[in-house]
């Protein structure tokens, strides 16, 4: 079932990527040749890029090459697009994975505390903090963390990605935002579960409150928590542009910004296709994992 949904999604993604990139203003052939190039040179480059052929033929060529891992050559760097993506992707993957781990740890703990202290001052404090985290723009939060921990306290490096310490601030920036969503989801689902009869029956049989909470109640909230974490992971793989730009992380997001500025047609097309494909695949994997956690979803 998951594969049946992934294939049409990937076909739709490839069509949209192809059409959107071709709608971007600017002639890639002129950009690649330079403003002082002769018309003959521009025309030769246009033929080399395949831009002189009809759009349907260009699309078929694009898809067939993409299936073989060939995404063309970057106009800006002259390197194969796939090589550029492979060199940049690990930085984005590290950011996304570590941020999701931070979101899971902080968000689940905060959500459980808020649910247990429902309607108390702790609950209100946690919910207010999570609302603030969700509402804060990522670039602003990143700048504030940089100002605090790099400029004022001098504890962490501000830009770059040469050491593990360079990832602390961008991971916190992305992770704390996602933690707000996870905390709110955890609290809401846990409050629903805590009112179930079987939990009251377990308490009546002498089962400790801690065991009821962690072994029974929280176990039944795994599906929505898993789903939101999976969606956040896919979103982070596709949406680290601002944070990578703020902290000068040489990942996929920053690469795409530079490609758009330079009107690097093959790089934009290949990068967007890879990112969109990863997002679709991660979402499908999240659905499959939810079915493993809760077999009742298979029916």
N, C-alpha and C positions, 0 to 999 in steps of 0.2 A: 504493500500500500504506500509506503513512504517513497519507494522508487517511482511509483506511478505519479506521485505529485512532484517529485524532483525534476523529472525529465521535461514536462511541459513548462515548469518554472524556468529551467535553464534555457529552453528555446526562447521563451519570452524575454529573458534577460539579454540574450545575445542580440535579438532584434532591436530592443530598446537601446542598448549600448551602441550598436552600429548607427542607428538613426540619429541619436542625440549627438554623438561625436561628429557626424557629418553636418549637423546643424550649427556647430560652433562657428562663429564668424572668423574669417581669415583663410587664406589659401595655403595649405601645408606645403605645397610645392614652392611657392614664393618664399615662405619662411625658411625652408630648407636650403634654398639657393642663395638667399640673401637679397637685400634690396637693390644691389648694384648688378645683379645677374642679368644676362641677356634673355630675351624671350625664348631663344632656342634652348638655353640651359634650363629654364623653368619648365619648358615642355618636356625635355628629356627626363627631368626628375619626376614630373607628373606621370610619365609612362612607367618609370622605374617603380613608383609607388602604387601603380595600378589605378590611379585616379582618373585616367582617361576612359576607363571602361564603364558600362552601365552599372547603376547601383545594385541591381539583383546579382550581376556577375561578381561585383566586388564583395557582396555579402557571402555568396557561396565560397569564394576564395578565402575570405576572413574566417568563416566557420571551419572549413576543412583544414586550414593551417592551425587554427586554435586547437582543434582536436589532436593535432600532432605535437602540441606544445610550442608552435612557432607563432609568435605574436608580432613579428616584424622587427624593424631596427629603429631605435630612437633617433629622431632628428636632432635632438639637442646634444646627445653624447656620442652618437654613432655606434653604440653598443646594442646587442640584441635585447629586446624588451624583456624577455623571459629571464635573462641573466641579471638585469637590473632588479627585477621583482624578487628573484631568489636572494639577492644580496641584501635587499631592504626588508623583506618579510620577517626575518627573525626578530628584529627590533620591535615591530608591531605586535608579533605574537607574544613576546615576553611581556610587553605592556598589558595586553588584553588578558593573558592568563593570570598574571600576578594581581591585576586589578579585580578580576572576578574572585580570586581567593580572598582578597581583603574584603570585598563586598559580602561574600558568604560568611566570613568569620564575624565581622562587625555587625552586619545586618541581622543575622539570625540571633545572635546574642541580644542585641538591642530589641528586636521584636519579641523575644521570649520575655525579657524583663518587663517590657511595656504591657504585655498580655497578663503576666502574673500580677502586676501592680495596676490592673485596669482601673481607670478613673481616679487614680491617685496622682500625687504631684510628680512621681517618677514617670508615669505614663505620659502626662502632659509635656514634661520636659523632653522625653525621647521623641514624641511625635512632633513637637515644635522644631527640634534639631533636625530630624529627618526631612521635614518639609523645607527647612532652610537649605539642606544639602541638595535636595532634588531641584530646588528653584534657582540655585546659584549657577551662573554660567561657568563652564569648565575653564575657559581662558582666564576669567577673573579669579577663580579659586586658585588656579595655578600660579598666577602672579602674586597673590597674597601669600601663598606658601613659600614662594621663592623669596619674597621680601622678608618674611619672618625668619625662615631657617637658613637662608643663604646670606642675605645682606645684613640683617640685624644680629643674628646669633652666630653666623659663620659656621654652622654645623654640617651643612650639606652643600654639594656643588649645585650650581644653578643650571648650567647648560651642558650638553654633550651626552655621550653614552659610552665612555671609555672604561668605566668601572661600575660595579653593582650599585654603589652609592648614588650614581647619576640617575638611577631609575626610581629612587625612593619617592621623590616629590611628584613626578608624573604619575606613578602608580597610586599614590595617595589621592591625587587630584581626581583620577578616574574612579578609583575604588570607593571613595567616600560618597561620590554622587550616586553610584550604583547601590551602595549600602543603604541609602535612604529608601530606595524603592524596595529592596529586599526586606528591610525592617518593617515597613508598612504592610507588605504582603504577609510576612510571618505573623505579625500581630493579628491581622484580620482573620486569617485562616485558623490560627491557634485559638482565638476567642470562640469561633464556631465549634471547634472540636471539644473544647473544655466543657461545653454544656451537654455533651452526649451522655446517655444513660450508662454506657458500659464503663466510662471513667468513674462515675459515681459508685458503680457497683464494685469496681476494683478498689476504691478507697474504703468501701464498707467491709471488704474482705481483709483489710489490714495492710494493703500494699502501700508503701511509702509514697508521699506526694512527689518526691524527686523522681522515683521510678515511673510513676504514672505520667509525669510530665515529659521526661526524656525518652522513655521506652515506648509509650503508647500514644500520647497526644502529639508529640512532635513528629513521630513516624508517619502519622496520617497527614501531615502538612508537606511531605516531601515532594509531591507532584507539583503543586504550584510554585514551591521554592525552586525546584529543579528547572521548571519551565522558565521562570523569570531569569535565573542565572544563565541558562542556555541562550536566551534571547539577548541578554546583556553581553555575553561573550561574542555572539555574532555581530551585535551592534558595535562593540569596541573594535573588532577586527576591521570594520568598515568605517569607523568614525573617530579615529584618533588624530584627525587632521590638525585641529586647533592646539591640542596638547603637545603634539610633536613639533609644531611650529614654535610654540612658546618656549619649550625646553630644548630646542634644536636637536631633537632625536632624529637620526637619519633613517626613518621608517617609511612605510608605504604612504602614509598620509602626507608627509612632507614631500615625498617624491611626486605625488599627484599634484600638489600645489605648484611645484616648480614646472611640471609638465604643462599645466594649464596656462601659467604665465608665459611660457615659451611657445605656446600653441604646438606642443609636441604631439601631433595627431596619433601616431602609433602607440606612444607611451600612455596617453589618456585612454585610448581604446582598450589596450591590453590590461592596464591597471584596473580600470573600472570593471572589466569583464571578470578578472580574477577575484576582486573584492566581492562583487555581486554573487559570483559562484560560491565563494566561501560562505557567505551569509545564508544562501539557500541550503547548502549542505549542512551547516551547523543547525539551522532550524529543523531540518529533517531528522538529524541525529538527536536533537532535543525531544522531538515527538516520540522517536523510538525509545529513548531512555525513559520517558514518562510512562510508556506502556510496559516497560520492564518493571518499573517501580510499582505501578498499579495495573495488574493484568486486566482489571475490569474495563479499562479504556479500549481494549481490543475488540470488544463487542459492539 
